[in-house]
């Protein structure tokens, strides 16, 4: 018989951020090494693509970066989806999980590309329609509204894709089924709360991207430029690791109140949060 979750498991947004930082700092030796190093090729690829958007990317580089982010997030998700955290997770279990995560990530990539095409098409059609009615497309209000709507749509798409990877591990599914379950989950917990959870990561990624562009573009000293670029990419990887921890904890806490008709996992998640609460309480008592 499945254990009934406690009623107080739905956690507020500020407390969720604190818990994510607490877990990251508690296991910082693990989270700042294996997942970050696995994430590093993806971060380098993304930062270079944002900075030099005209550069072409080979199929090999795309597959390599997909492998990078899938393995890194797989390490984090599997570590958190246990009754007792065992770090690092076994390599054999990661390989078996990688197949499902890779399939889901391929579906996510298709969805992200499609969402960008749809957002651009709707934005283009809308601006042209307004122009035909005599409105100037350069009107600041029109530009602000159109960009806000398209940005919100793309941000929510990214949130769905992030949660689909968590669903892949916790619900034993993959591909578009994991994406569908992630959509259903976010519909229950509320779109606004999910977008609020992703806001710090989006702002941080934008800031790191601008920092990379400011510090790297136009420099001629290759050695210092490469070392500084790797350091910024490392910060970008740390940000993704923190965001993945936040997504996992958010999913675990909300799943207790919004079960997805699946068994195997609720008890582990409840024990995980109980252990974290006890550690947090002990840490507070030690502070004079």
C-alpha positions as CSV (number, residue, x, y, z in Angstrom):
1,X,0.0,0.0,0.0
2,X,1.4,3.4,-1.0
3,X,2.1,5.7,1.9
4,X,-0.1,8.8,1.9
5,X,2.1,12.0,1.7
6,X,1.9,14.5,4.5
7,X,-0.2,17.6,3.8
8,X,2.6,20.0,4.5
9,X,4.8,18.7,1.7
10,X,3.9,21.5,-0.7
11,X,6.7,24.0,-0.1
12,X,6.7,27.7,-0.7
13,X,8.9,29.2,-3.4
14,X,11.4,31.0,-1.0
15,X,11.9,27.9,1.0
16,X,12.4,25.9,-2.1
17,X,15.2,28.2,-3.2
18,X,16.8,27.9,0.3
19,X,16.5,24.1,0.2
20,X,18.2,23.9,-3.2
21,X,21.1,26.0,-2.0
22,X,21.3,24.0,1.2
23,X,21.5,20.7,-0.7
24,X,24.1,22.2,-3.1
25,X,26.3,23.4,-0.3
26,X,25.9,20.2,1.7
27,X,27.2,18.1,-1.2
28,X,29.2,20.8,-2.9
29,X,32.2,18.4,-3.4
30,X,30.1,16.3,-5.7
31,X,28.0,18.9,-7.3
32,X,30.9,21.2,-8.2
33,X,33.0,18.4,-9.8
34,X,31.4,15.5,-11.7
35,X,28.1,17.2,-12.9
36,X,29.8,20.5,-13.6
37,X,32.6,19.0,-15.6
38,X,30.1,16.9,-17.6
39,X,28.1,20.1,-18.2
40,X,31.2,22.1,-19.3
41,X,31.1,21.2,-23.0
42,X,27.5,22.1,-23.2
43,X,28.1,25.5,-21.5
44,X,31.0,26.3,-23.9
45,X,28.9,25.4,-26.9
46,X,26.0,27.5,-25.7
47,X,28.1,30.5,-24.9
48,X,30.0,30.4,-28.2
49,X,26.7,30.0,-30.1
50,X,25.2,33.0,-28.3
51,X,28.3,35.1,-28.9
52,X,29.0,34.0,-32.5
53,X,25.5,33.2,-33.7
54,X,26.7,33.2,-37.4
55,X,29.0,30.2,-36.8
56,X,27.8,26.9,-38.1
57,X,27.7,23.8,-35.8
58,X,28.5,20.3,-36.9
59,X,26.3,17.3,-36.1
60,X,29.1,15.8,-34.0
61,X,29.3,18.9,-31.8
62,X,25.5,19.0,-31.3
63,X,25.5,15.3,-30.4
64,X,28.4,15.8,-28.1
65,X,26.8,18.7,-26.2
66,X,23.5,16.7,-25.9
67,X,25.5,13.9,-24.4
68,X,27.2,16.4,-22.1
69,X,23.9,17.9,-20.7
70,X,22.1,14.6,-20.5
71,X,24.9,12.9,-18.5
72,X,25.3,15.9,-16.2
73,X,21.6,16.2,-15.4
74,X,21.3,12.4,-15.1
75,X,24.0,12.5,-12.3
76,X,22.0,15.1,-10.4
77,X,18.5,13.7,-10.9
78,X,19.6,10.2,-10.0
79,X,21.5,11.3,-6.9
80,X,18.4,13.3,-5.6
81,X,15.9,10.5,-6.5
82,X,17.1,8.2,-3.7
83,X,16.0,7.6,-0.2
84,X,19.6,8.0,0.9
85,X,22.0,10.0,-1.3
86,X,24.8,7.8,-2.6
87,X,27.5,9.9,-4.3
88,X,28.5,9.4,-7.0
89,X,25.8,7.2,-8.5
90,X,27.0,4.0,-10.1
91,X,28.2,4.3,-13.7
92,X,26.1,1.3,-14.9
93,X,22.9,2.9,-13.6
94,X,23.8,6.1,-15.4
95,X,24.3,4.3,-18.7
96,X,20.9,2.6,-18.4
97,X,19.3,6.0,-17.5
98,X,21.2,7.8,-20.3
99,X,19.2,6.1,-23.1
100,X,15.9,7.3,-21.7
101,X,17.2,10.8,-21.0
102,X,18.8,11.1,-24.4
103,X,15.5,10.2,-26.1
104,X,13.7,12.8,-24.0
105,X,16.4,15.4,-24.7
106,X,16.0,14.8,-28.5
107,X,12.3,15.4,-28.1
108,X,13.0,18.5,-26.1
109,X,15.3,19.8,-28.9
110,X,12.5,19.3,-31.4
111,X,10.0,21.1,-29.2
112,X,12.3,24.0,-28.5
113,X,13.1,24.5,-32.2
114,X,9.4,24.3,-33.1
115,X,8.5,26.7,-30.3
116,X,11.0,29.2,-31.6
117,X,9.6,28.9,-35.1
118,X,6.0,29.3,-33.9
119,X,6.9,32.3,-31.7
120,X,8.8,34.0,-34.6
121,X,6.0,33.3,-37.1
122,X,3.2,34.6,-34.8
123,X,5.3,37.7,-33.9
124,X,6.0,38.3,-37.6
125,X,2.3,37.9,-38.6
126,X,1.1,40.0,-35.7
127,X,3.4,42.9,-36.4
128,X,2.5,42.9,-40.1
129,X,-1.2,42.8,-39.3
130,X,-0.9,45.7,-37.0
131,X,1.0,47.6,-39.6
132,X,-1.8,47.0,-42.1
133,X,-4.2,48.6,-39.7
134,X,-2.0,51.7,-39.5
135,X,-0.1,51.0,-36.3
136,X,3.7,51.5,-36.4
137,X,5.6,48.3,-35.7
138,X,8.3,50.4,-34.0
139,X,5.8,51.6,-31.3
140,X,7.5,50.9,-27.9
141,X,4.3,49.5,-26.4
142,X,3.7,47.1,-29.2
143,X,7.4,46.0,-29.1
144,X,7.2,45.5,-25.4
145,X,4.0,43.5,-25.4
146,X,5.1,41.3,-28.4
147,X,8.5,40.5,-26.9
148,X,7.0,39.8,-23.5
149,X,4.5,37.4,-24.9
150,X,7.0,35.6,-27.0
151,X,9.6,35.5,-24.2
152,X,7.0,34.0,-21.7
153,X,6.0,31.4,-24.3
154,X,9.6,30.3,-24.9
155,X,10.5,30.4,-21.1
156,X,7.5,28.2,-20.3
157,X,8.6,25.8,-23.1
158,X,12.1,25.6,-21.5
159,X,10.5,24.9,-18.1
160,X,8.5,22.0,-19.6
161,X,11.6,20.6,-21.2
162,X,13.6,20.8,-18.0
163,X,10.9,19.0,-16.0
164,X,10.5,16.3,-18.6
165,X,14.0,15.1,-17.8
166,X,13.1,14.9,-14.1
167,X,10.0,13.0,-15.0
168,X,12.0,10.6,-17.2
169,X,14.0,9.5,-14.1
170,X,11.2,9.6,-11.4
171,X,8.4,8.2,-13.5
172,X,10.3,5.6,-15.6
173,X,9.2,7.0,-19.0
174,X,10.9,8.8,-21.9
175,X,10.3,10.8,-25.0
176,X,7.1,12.7,-25.7
177,X,5.4,10.8,-22.9
178,X,7.7,12.4,-20.4
179,X,7.0,15.8,-22.0
180,X,3.3,15.2,-21.7
181,X,3.5,14.2,-18.1
182,X,5.6,17.3,-17.4
183,X,2.9,19.5,-19.0
184,X,0.3,17.8,-16.9
185,X,2.3,18.3,-13.8
186,X,2.9,22.0,-14.5
187,X,-0.8,22.5,-15.3
188,X,-1.6,21.2,-11.8
189,X,0.9,23.2,-9.8
190,X,0.4,26.4,-11.8
191,X,2.3,28.0,-14.7
192,X,3.1,31.2,-12.8
193,X,4.9,29.3,-10.0
194,X,6.9,27.3,-12.4
195,X,8.0,30.4,-14.3
196,X,8.9,32.1,-11.1
197,X,11.1,29.1,-10.2
198,X,12.9,29.4,-13.6
199,X,13.4,33.2,-13.4
200,X,16.7,33.3,-11.4
201,X,18.3,30.8,-13.8
202,X,17.1,32.7,-16.9
203,X,18.4,36.0,-15.5
204,X,21.7,34.4,-14.4
205,X,22.2,32.7,-17.8
206,X,21.6,36.1,-19.6
207,X,24.1,37.8,-17.3
208,X,26.7,35.1,-17.8
209,X,26.2,35.3,-21.5
210,X,26.7,39.0,-21.6
211,X,29.8,38.6,-19.3
212,X,31.2,36.1,-21.8
213,X,30.6,38.4,-24.7
214,X,32.1,41.3,-22.9
215,X,35.3,39.5,-21.8
216,X,36.0,37.3,-24.8
217,X,35.0,39.1,-28.0
218,X,37.8,41.2,-29.5
219,X,40.6,39.9,-27.4
220,X,43.9,38.8,-29.0
221,X,45.7,37.1,-26.1
222,X,44.6,33.5,-26.7
223,X,45.8,31.9,-23.5
224,X,44.2,34.3,-21.0
225,X,41.1,34.5,-23.2
226,X,40.7,30.7,-23.2
227,X,41.3,30.4,-19.4
228,X,38.8,33.2,-18.7
229,X,36.3,31.7,-21.1
230,X,36.5,28.3,-19.4
231,X,36.0,30.0,-16.0
232,X,32.8,31.7,-17.3
233,X,31.6,28.5,-18.8
234,X,32.2,26.8,-15.4
235,X,30.0,29.4,-13.8
236,X,27.4,28.8,-16.4
237,X,27.6,25.0,-15.6
238,X,27.2,25.7,-11.9
239,X,24.1,27.7,-12.6
240,X,22.5,24.8,-14.6
241,X,23.4,22.4,-11.8
242,X,21.6,24.7,-9.2
243,X,18.6,25.0,-11.5
244,X,18.5,21.2,-12.0
245,X,18.6,20.7,-8.2
246,X,15.8,23.3,-7.8
247,X,13.7,21.5,-10.5
248,X,14.1,18.1,-8.8
249,X,13.2,19.4,-5.3
250,X,10.2,21.3,-6.7
251,X,9.0,18.2,-8.5
252,X,9.4,16.0,-5.5
253,X,7.6,18.3,-3.1
254,X,4.7,19.0,-5.5
255,X,4.4,15.4,-6.6
256,X,3.5,14.5,-3.0
257,X,0.4,16.7,-3.2
258,X,-0.3,16.1,-6.9
259,X,0.4,12.3,-7.5
260,X,0.8,11.3,-11.2
261,X,-0.8,7.9,-10.8
262,X,2.6,6.2,-10.4
263,X,4.0,4.3,-7.5
264,X,7.6,3.9,-6.4
265,X,9.2,7.2,-5.3
266,X,6.9,9.0,-2.9
267,X,8.3,7.4,0.2
268,X,11.8,8.0,-0.9
269,X,11.1,11.7,-1.6
270,X,9.3,12.1,1.8
271,X,12.3,10.6,3.6
272,X,14.7,12.8,1.6
273,X,12.9,16.0,2.7
274,X,12.7,14.7,6.3
275,X,16.4,14.1,6.3
276,X,17.1,17.6,4.9
277,X,14.9,19.2,7.5
278,X,16.7,17.4,10.3
279,X,20.1,18.5,8.9
280,X,18.9,22.0,8.4
281,X,17.6,22.2,12.0
282,X,20.9,20.8,13.4
283,X,22.9,23.3,11.4
284,X,20.8,26.2,12.9
285,X,21.3,24.8,16.4
286,X,25.1,24.8,15.9
287,X,25.1,28.5,15.0
288,X,25.7,30.6,18.2
